[in-house]
């Protein structure tokens, strides 16, 4: 779900409310977020495609500085969109946010010189349940921008979706 907040701007700059639980619940985002994360990355850095097993983890992602292409992949077995992806540009101008529910892999690449990405999580990070799929899995076919992408060793060596599809705990 892409959230487009109301931004009040003038010659001095802008103000916007980046989160109000009651409003987000009305939009269909019922989670109570328990952890905020902040990452800073340079141009072309790819982070993803990550997800958490067990009860999973929902995220509300925004880009407070710079610009990213934010991507989600449906990992819910039985879903008519299983293995399909969607991408949205999040940046410090449009101030859009992306809600990534449980059952979706999440990742992004940096389009600007530098980007600060902040996200709320509805579960505490636990390395033991962190998983991923290869960001450039040819069967998923994410259309990343035509820039030199740089991923961590872990993300570059993540399994293909087809290799782990039967093990995924998420059902539609």
C-alpha positions, 0 to 999 in steps of 0.5 A: 500500500502506498501512503501519500501524506498531506504535506504543508509547505511554503517558502520556509519549507514543509511540515507533515505528520509522518505517522499517526496510528489512528489515521493509519488504522483507518487506512487499513494498517492495523499494526502497532509498530515496536521498532524504528530503523534508519539506514544511510546508503550511497548511490546504487546500493541495493538492500534486499530482498529481505523478509522474516519467517515465523510470524513475519514482520510488517514495515512502514518505509519512507525516505527522509533524504534522497531517493530510492526505488522501493520494491516488494515481492509477494511471497504468500503461497496460493496468492494470485500474485505470488512471486510478482513485484511492485516498485515505488519511488520514495523520496524527500520531495513526495514523502510517500511511504510504503506499507509492506505487510507480512508475507512480502519481501522488501528491498530498495536501491538508492537513486540519489547520491545518498539516501536515508531510509527510515522504517517502522517494524511491528516486530523486533529484529531477530537475526535468527528469522531473517531471510532473503531472496536474490535481488536479481532473481531472473524468475522474479524479474525486478526491473531495477534502474539502469545504474551500477548496483552494489549489493552485500555479499549476503544479498548477492548470494541469497537463494532464488525464490524457486529454491525456497518457495515450498518452505515459505510460511506465508499463505494467501 
